[in-house]
């Protein structure tokens, strides 16, 4: 993870114009590895303890801007590792791809690196004089698609502005009140067997 620039950089805010940029820094691993010690595991199962810890992290103070914005929480007793990363570093899909890559075996990496993929570009069709066919038609089509793209973006922009000015979300039974983001969180885990998802009837009896 440290080899990736954003995992070894600080998010710095320019005091003059408020612009944010990444600045390379030295990473102190001890500032990012947090060992969890549980004192109440006698009357809790593993899922309850892990979920409770995740709920506490959800409402804990933001990570310090004096270090790269990531943490690794290790729960030895429950064989669990929690990776906490600020959204400025990467989005969820990128992080999942990163974790998947880190968990890949070295043999798979060597095999992947040994493969070479070549992209073959097909030549354009030409007539007897060597002139490319269909260039004029492609230009007209591209121009039409560009105009449609611009028009749809203008319409979408006006609809967005109108919605922001005149429409508001309706209050419902699940609408939050002021300060709801500071309320305690609760994380629940559900487990089930694959066999429970099978249909009760035999395939021949299915409609």
C-alpha positions as protocol buffer text, in pm:
chain_id: "A"
residue {
  index: 1
  type: UNK
  ca { x: 0 y: 0 z: 0 }
}
residue {
  index: 2
  type: UNK
  ca { x: 285 y: 240 z: 79 }
}
residue {
  index: 3
  type: UNK
  ca { x: 411 y: 212 z: -280 }
}
residue {
  index: 4
  type: UNK
  ca { x: 92 y: 379 z: -399 }
}
residue {
  index: 5
  type: UNK
  ca { x: 144 y: 760 z: -396 }
}
residue {
  index: 6
  type: UNK
  ca { x: -179 y: 855 z: -217 }
}
residue {
  index: 7
  type: UNK
  ca { x: -112 y: 607 z: 64 }
}
residue {
  index: 8
  type: UNK
  ca { x: 219 y: 784 z: 131 }
}
residue {
  index: 9
  type: UNK
  ca { x: 106 y: 1145 z: 83 }
}
residue {
  index: 10
  type: UNK
  ca { x: -64 y: 1412 z: 290 }
}
residue {
  index: 11
  type: UNK
  ca { x: -377 y: 1594 z: 177 }
}
residue {
  index: 12
  type: UNK
  ca { x: -266 y: 1956 z: 206 }
}
residue {
  index: 13
  type: UNK
  ca { x: -498 y: 2257 z: 179 }
}
residue {
  index: 14
  type: UNK
  ca { x: -355 y: 2579 z: 39 }
}
residue {
  index: 15
  type: UNK
  ca { x: -431 y: 2856 z: 297 }
}
residue {
  index: 16
  type: UNK
  ca { x: -458 y: 3121 z: 22 }
}
residue {
  index: 17
  type: UNK
  ca { x: -711 y: 2974 z: -222 }
}
residue {
  index: 18
  type: UNK
  ca { x: -828 y: 2661 z: -38 }
}
residue {
  index: 19
  type: UNK
  ca { x: -705 y: 2430 z: -315 }
}
residue {
  index: 20
  type: UNK
  ca { x: -620 y: 2076 z: -207 }
}
residue {
  index: 21
  type: UNK
  ca { x: -320 y: 1882 z: -330 }
}
residue {
  index: 22
  type: UNK
  ca { x: -116 y: 1575 z: -236 }
}
residue {
  index: 23
  type: UNK
  ca { x: 227 y: 1613 z: -81 }
}
residue {
  index: 24
  type: UNK
  ca { x: 473 y: 1325 z: -45 }
}
residue {
  index: 25
  type: UNK
  ca { x: 572 y: 1236 z: 312 }
}
residue {
  index: 26
  type: UNK
  ca { x: 746 y: 965 z: 515 }
}
residue {
  index: 27
  type: UNK
  ca { x: 508 y: 700 z: 647 }
}
residue {
  index: 28
  type: UNK
  ca { x: 538 y: 587 z: 1007 }
}
residue {
  index: 29
  type: UNK
  ca { x: 370 y: 247 z: 1017 }
}
residue {
  index: 30
  type: UNK
  ca { x: 307 y: 274 z: 1391 }
}
residue {
  index: 31
  type: UNK
  ca { x: 73 y: 568 z: 1327 }
}
residue {
  index: 32
  type: UNK
  ca { x: -146 y: 355 z: 1099 }
}
residue {
  index: 33
  type: UNK
  ca { x: -156 y: 13 z: 1267 }
}
residue {
  index: 34
  type: UNK
  ca { x: -408 y: 2 z: 1553 }
}
residue {
  index: 35
  type: UNK
  ca { x: -429 y: -309 z: 1770 }
}
residue {
  index: 36
  type: UNK
  ca { x: -770 y: -372 z: 1924 }
}
residue {
  index: 37
  type: UNK
  ca { x: -781 y: -516 z: 2275 }
}
residue {
  index: 38
  type: UNK
  ca { x: -1122 y: -639 z: 2390 }
}
residue {
  index: 39
  type: UNK
  ca { x: -1199 y: -674 z: 2761 }
}
residue {
  index: 40
  type: UNK
  ca { x: -1560 y: -791 z: 2731 }
}
residue {
  index: 41
  type: UNK
  ca { x: -1530 y: -1094 z: 2505 }
}
residue {
  index: 42
  type: UNK
  ca { x: -1661 y: -1333 z: 2777 }
}
residue {
  index: 43
  type: UNK
  ca { x: -2026 y: -1255 z: 2702 }
}
residue {
  index: 44
  type: UNK
  ca { x: -2007 y: -1158 z: 2333 }
}
residue {
  index: 45
  type: UNK
  ca { x: -1962 y: -1367 z: 2023 }
}
residue {
  index: 46
  type: UNK
  ca { x: -1720 y: -1269 z: 1748 }
}
residue {
  index: 47
  type: UNK
  ca { x: -1975 y: -1103 z: 1520 }
}
residue {
  index: 48
  type: UNK
  ca { x: -2114 y: -883 z: 1797 }
}
residue {
  index: 49
  type: UNK
  ca { x: -1769 y: -759 z: 1898 }
}
residue {
  index: 50
  type: UNK
  ca { x: -1661 y: -686 z: 1541 }
}
residue {
  index: 51
  type: UNK
  ca { x: -1990 y: -512 z: 1457 }
}
residue {
  index: 52
  type: UNK
  ca { x: -1970 y: -304 z: 1774 }
}
residue {
  index: 53
  type: UNK
  ca { x: -1617 y: -198 z: 1686 }
}
residue {
  index: 54
  type: UNK
  ca { x: -1723 y: -105 z: 1333 }
}
residue {
  index: 55
  type: UNK
  ca { x: -2010 y: 102 z: 1472 }
}
residue {
  index: 56
  type: UNK
  ca { x: -1768 y: 288 z: 1700 }
}
residue {
  index: 57
  type: UNK
  ca { x: -1537 y: 363 z: 1407 }
}
residue {
  index: 58
  type: UNK
  ca { x: -1831 y: 502 z: 1207 }
}
residue {
  index: 59
  type: UNK
  ca { x: -1888 y: 785 z: 1456 }
}
residue {
  index: 60
  type: UNK
  ca { x: -1529 y: 825 z: 1575 }
}
residue {
  index: 61
  type: UNK
  ca { x: -1343 y: 1154 z: 1509 }
}
residue {
  index: 62
  type: UNK
  ca { x: -1209 y: 1197 z: 1155 }
}
residue {
  index: 63
  type: UNK
  ca { x: -860 y: 1079 z: 1079 }
}
residue {
  index: 64
  type: UNK
  ca { x: -580 y: 1326 z: 1145 }
}
residue {
  index: 65
  type: UNK
  ca { x: -466 y: 1526 z: 843 }
}
residue {
  index: 66
  type: UNK
  ca { x: -108 y: 1510 z: 975 }
}
residue {
  index: 67
  type: UNK
  ca { x: -63 y: 1162 z: 833 }
}
residue {
  index: 68
  type: UNK
  ca { x: -178 y: 972 z: 521 }
}
residue {
  index: 69
  type: UNK
  ca { x: -551 y: 906 z: 541 }
}
residue {
  index: 70
  type: UNK
  ca { x: -562 y: 531 z: 606 }
}
residue {
  index: 71
  type: UNK
  ca { x: -559 y: 298 z: 905 }
}
residue {
  index: 72
  type: UNK
  ca { x: -545 y: -76 z: 962 }
}
residue {
  index: 73
  type: UNK
  ca { x: -726 y: -204 z: 1271 }
}
residue {
  index: 74
  type: UNK
  ca { x: -623 y: -553 z: 1379 }
}
residue {
  index: 75
  type: UNK
  ca { x: -836 y: -771 z: 1607 }
}
residue {
  index: 76
  type: UNK
  ca { x: -615 y: -1070 z: 1685 }
}
residue {
  index: 77
  type: UNK
  ca { x: -863 y: -1251 z: 1906 }
}
residue {
  index: 78
  type: UNK
  ca { x: -1126 y: -1253 z: 1630 }
}
residue {
  index: 79
  type: UNK
  ca { x: -892 y: -1306 z: 1333 }
}
residue {
  index: 80
  type: UNK
  ca { x: -1020 y: -986 z: 1177 }
}
residue {
  index: 81
  type: UNK
  ca { x: -854 y: -693 z: 1002 }
}
residue {
  index: 82
  type: UNK
  ca { x: -1038 y: -369 z: 927 }
}
residue {
  index: 83
  type: UNK
  ca { x: -899 y: -128 z: 668 }
}
residue {
  index: 84
  type: UNK
  ca { x: -1017 y: 232 z: 716 }
}
residue {
  index: 85
  type: UNK
  ca { x: -946 y: 461 z: 421 }
}
residue {
  index: 86
  type: UNK
  ca { x: -1061 y: 817 z: 357 }
}
residue {
  index: 87
  type: UNK
  ca { x: -1274 y: 858 z: 44 }
}
residue {
  index: 88
  type: UNK
  ca { x: -1027 y: 1119 z: -85 }
}
residue {
  index: 89
  type: UNK
  ca { x: -771 y: 840 z: -132 }
}
residue {
  index: 90
  type: UNK
  ca { x: -989 y: 615 z: -347 }
}
residue {
  index: 91
  type: UNK
  ca { x: -1346 y: 503 z: -401 }
}
residue {
  index: 92
  type: UNK
  ca { x: -1489 y: 171 z: -288 }
}
residue {
  index: 93
  type: UNK
  ca { x: -1439 y: -20 z: -615 }
}
residue {
  index: 94
  type: UNK
  ca { x: -1075 y: 91 z: -643 }
}
residue {
  index: 95
  type: UNK
  ca { x: -1006 y: -17 z: -285 }
}
residue {
  index: 96
  type: UNK
  ca { x: -1165 y: -358 z: -342 }
}
residue {
  index: 97
  type: UNK
  ca { x: -951 y: -405 z: -652 }
}
residue {
  index: 98
  type: UNK
  ca { x: -644 y: -306 z: -452 }
}
residue {
  index: 99
  type: UNK
  ca { x: -718 y: -553 z: -172 }
}
residue {
  index: 100
  type: UNK
  ca { x: -785 y: -826 z: -429 }
}
residue {
  index: 101
  type: UNK
  ca { x: -451 y: -754 z: -596 }
}
residue {
  index: 102
  type: UNK
  ca { x: -267 y: -758 z: -263 }
}
residue {
  index: 103
  type: UNK
  ca { x: -415 y: -1098 z: -182 }
}
residue {
  index: 104
  type: UNK
  ca { x: -314 y: -1252 z: -512 }
}
residue {
  index: 105
  type: UNK
  ca { x: -37 y: -1512 z: -508 }
}
residue {
  index: 106
  type: UNK
  ca { x: 308 y: -1432 z: -645 }
}
residue {
  index: 107
  type: UNK
  ca { x: 272 y: -1715 z: -898 }
}
residue {
  index: 108
  type: UNK
  ca { x: -40 y: -1552 z: -1040 }
}
residue {
  index: 109
  type: UNK
  ca { x: 145 y: -1220 z: -1064 }
}
residue {
  index: 110
  type: UNK
  ca { x: 437 y: -1380 z: -1248 }
}
residue {
  index: 111
  type: UNK
  ca { x: 201 y: -1557 z: -1484 }
}
residue {
  index: 112
  type: UNK
  ca { x: 7 y: -1238 z: -1548 }
}
residue {
  index: 113
  type: UNK
  ca { x: 324 y: -1035 z: -1608 }
}
residue {
  index: 114
  type: UNK
  ca { x: 451 y: -1295 z: -1853 }
}
residue {
  index: 115
  type: UNK
  ca { x: 151 y: -1262 z: -2077 }
}
residue {
  index: 116
  type: UNK
  ca { x: 175 y: -1014 z: -2361 }
}
residue {
  index: 117
  type: UNK
  ca { x: -130 y: -874 z: -2526 }
}
residue {
  index: 118
  type: UNK
  ca { x: -102 y: -700 z: -2861 }
}
residue {
  index: 119
  type: UNK
  ca { x: -361 y: -469 z: -2998 }
}
residue {
  index: 120
  type: UNK
  ca { x: -408 y: -502 z: -3372 }
}
residue {
  index: 121
  type: UNK
  ca { x: -565 y: -206 z: -3545 }
}
residue {
  index: 122
  type: UNK
  ca { x: -756 y: -284 z: -3861 }
}
residue {
  index: 123
  type: UNK
  ca { x: -689 y: -58 z: -4159 }
}
residue {
  index: 124
  type: UNK
  ca { x: -966 y: 149 z: -4304 }
}
residue {
  index: 125
  type: UNK
  ca { x: -1130 y: 33 z: -4622 }
}
residue {
  index: 126
  type: UNK
  ca { x: -1003 y: 218 z: -4924 }
}
residue {
  index: 127
  type: UNK
  ca { x: -1115 y: 240 z: -5281 }
}
residue {
  index: 128
  type: UNK
  ca { x: -899 y: 189 z: -5588 }
}
residue {
  index: 129
  type: UNK
  ca { x: -753 y: 539 z: -5564 }
}
residue {
  index: 130
  type: UNK
  ca { x: -646 y: 485 z: -5203 }
}
residue {
  index: 131
  type: UNK
  ca { x: -908 y: 718 z: -5054 }
}
residue {
  index: 132
  type: UNK
  ca { x: -1076 y: 608 z: -4734 }
}
residue {
  index: 133
  type: UNK
  ca { x: -1442 y: 520 z: -4776 }
}
residue {
  index: 134
  type: UNK
  ca { x: -1709 y: 643 z: -4541 }
}
residue {
  index: 135
  type: UNK
  ca { x: -1503 y: 931 z: -4398 }
}
residue {
  index: 136
  type: UNK
  ca { x: -1762 y: 1187 z: -4500 }
}
residue {
  index: 137
  type: UNK
  ca { x: -2046 y: 983 z: -4349 }
}
residue {
  index: 138
  type: UNK
  ca { x: -1858 y: 933 z: -4023 }
}
residue {
  index: 139
  type: UNK
  ca { x: -1796 y: 1306 z: -3997 }
}
residue {
  index: 140
  type: UNK
  ca { x: -2164 y: 1389 z: -4041 }
}
residue {
  index: 141
  type: UNK
  ca { x: -2264 y: 1126 z: -3788 }
}
residue {
  index: 142
  type: UNK
  ca { x: -2005 y: 1246 z: -3540 }
}
residue {
  index: 143
  type: UNK
  ca { x: -2126 y: 1604 z: -3577 }
}
residue {
  index: 144
  type: UNK
  ca { x: -2487 y: 1499 z: -3520 }
}
residue {
  index: 145
  type: UNK
  ca { x: -2392 y: 1297 z: -3211 }
}
residue {
  index: 146
  type: UNK
  ca { x: -2193 y: 1591 z: -3074 }
}
residue {
  index: 147
  type: UNK
  ca { x: -2487 y: 1828 z: -3118 }
}
residue {
  index: 148
  type: UNK
  ca { x: -2722 y: 1579 z: -2950 }
}
residue {
  index: 149
  type: UNK
  ca { x: -2476 y: 1539 z: -2663 }
}
residue {
  index: 150
  type: UNK
  ca { x: -2454 y: 1916 z: -2612 }
}
residue {
  index: 151
  type: UNK
  ca { x: -2834 y: 1956 z: -2631 }
}
residue {
  index: 152
  type: UNK
  ca { x: -2901 y: 1676 z: -2379 }
}
residue {
  index: 153
  type: UNK
  ca { x: -2646 y: 1824 z: -2138 }
}
residue {
  index: 154
  type: UNK
  ca { x: -2809 y: 2167 z: -2163 }
}
residue {
  index: 155
  type: UNK
  ca { x: -3154 y: 2019 z: -2092 }
}
residue {
  index: 156
  type: UNK
  ca { x: -3018 y: 1812 z: -1803 }
}
residue {
  index: 157
  type: UNK
  ca { x: -2849 y: 2122 z: -1661 }
}
residue {
  index: 158
  type: UNK
  ca { x: -3169 y: 2327 z: -1667 }
}
residue {
  index: 159
  type: UNK
  ca { x: -3365 y: 2040 z: -1507 }
}
residue {
  index: 160
  type: UNK
  ca { x: -3105 y: 2012 z: -1231 }
}
residue {
  index: 161
  type: UNK
  ca { x: -3112 y: 2386 z: -1159 }
}
residue {
  index: 162
  type: UNK
  ca { x: -3494 y: 2388 z: -1155 }
}
residue {
  index: 163
  type: UNK
  ca { x: -3505 y: 2093 z: -918 }
}
residue {
  index: 164
  type: UNK
  ca { x: -3258 y: 2259 z: -679 }
}
residue {
  index: 165
  type: UNK
  ca { x: -3456 y: 2584 z: -677 }
}
residue {
  index: 166
  type: UNK
  ca { x: -3814 y: 2460 z: -649 }
}
residue {
  index: 167
  type: UNK
  ca { x: -3822 y: 2099 z: -534 }
}
residue {
  index: 168
  type: UNK
  ca { x: -3747 y: 1971 z: -185 }
}
residue {
  index: 169
  type: UNK
  ca { x: -3741 y: 1624 z: -36 }
}
residue {
  index: 170
  type: UNK
  ca { x: -4064 y: 1534 z: 140 }
}
residue {
  index: 171
  type: UNK
  ca { x: -4040 y: 1453 z: 508 }
}
residue {
  index: 172
  type: UNK
  ca { x: -4128 y: 1092 z: 583 }
}
residue {
  index: 173
  type: UNK
  ca { x: -4124 y: 861 z: 882 }
}
residue {
  index: 174
  type: UNK
  ca { x: -3756 y: 784 z: 823 }
}
residue {
  index: 175
  type: UNK
  ca { x: -3645 y: 1144 z: 767 }
}
residue {
  index: 176
  type: UNK
  ca { x: -3359 y: 1235 z: 997 }
}
residue {
  index: 177
  type: UNK
  ca { x: -3353 y: 1537 z: 1224 }
}
residue {
  index: 178
  type: UNK
  ca { x: -3070 y: 1779 z: 1289 }
}
residue {
  index: 179
  type: UNK
  ca { x: -2770 y: 1602 z: 1444 }
}
residue {
  index: 180
  type: UNK
  ca { x: -2881 y: 1255 z: 1334 }
}
residue {
  index: 181
  type: UNK
  ca { x: -2535 y: 1192 z: 1188 }
}
residue {
  index: 182
  type: UNK
  ca { x: -2395 y: 1191 z: 1544 }
}
residue {
  index: 183
  type: UNK
  ca { x: -2631 y: 926 z: 1676 }
}
residue {
  index: 184
  type: UNK
  ca { x: -2479 y: 587 z: 1771 }
}
residue {
  index: 185
  type: UNK
  ca { x: -2450 y: 338 z: 1487 }
}
residue {
  index: 186
  type: UNK
  ca { x: -2528 y: -31 z: 1493 }
}
residue {
  index: 187
  type: UNK
  ca { x: -2390 y: -289 z: 1252 }
}
residue {
  index: 188
  type: UNK
  ca { x: -2559 y: -629 z: 1219 }
}
residue {
  index: 189
  type: UNK
  ca { x: -2434 y: -941 z: 1044 }
}
residue {
  index: 190
  type: UNK
  ca { x: -2661 y: -1207 z: 896 }
}
residue {
  index: 191
  type: UNK
  ca { x: -2541 y: -1556 z: 805 }
}
residue {
  index: 192
  type: UNK
  ca { x: -2727 y: -1824 z: 616 }
}
residue {
  index: 193
  type: UNK
  ca { x: -2651 y: -2149 z: 440 }
}
residue {
  index: 194
  type: UNK
  ca { x: -2659 y: -2183 z: 64 }
}
residue {
  index: 195
  type: UNK
  ca { x: -2890 y: -2481 z: 108 }
}
residue {
  index: 196
  type: UNK
  ca { x: -3152 y: -2248 z: 260 }
}
residue {
  index: 197
  type: UNK
  ca { x: -3172 y: -2063 z: -72 }
}
residue {
  index: 198
  type: UNK
  ca { x: -3261 y: -2371 z: -275 }
}
residue {
  index: 199
  type: UNK
  ca { x: -3625 y: -2402 z: -388 }
}
residue {
  index: 200
  type: UNK
  ca { x: -3842 y: -2634 z: -180 }
}
residue {
  index: 201
  type: UNK
  ca { x: -3981 y: -2804 z: -490 }
}
residue {
  index: 202
  type: UNK
  ca { x: -3792 y: -3028 z: -728 }
}
residue {
  index: 203
  type: UNK
  ca { x: -3686 y: -2879 z: -1063 }
}
residue {
  index: 204
  type: UNK
  ca { x: -3940 y: -3100 z: -1244 }
}
residue {
  index: 205
  type: UNK
  ca { x: -4219 y: -2946 z: -1032 }
}
residue {
  index: 206
  type: UNK
  ca { x: -4116 y: -2588 z: -1108 }
}
residue {
  index: 207
  type: UNK
  ca { x: -4355 y: -2405 z: -1342 }
}
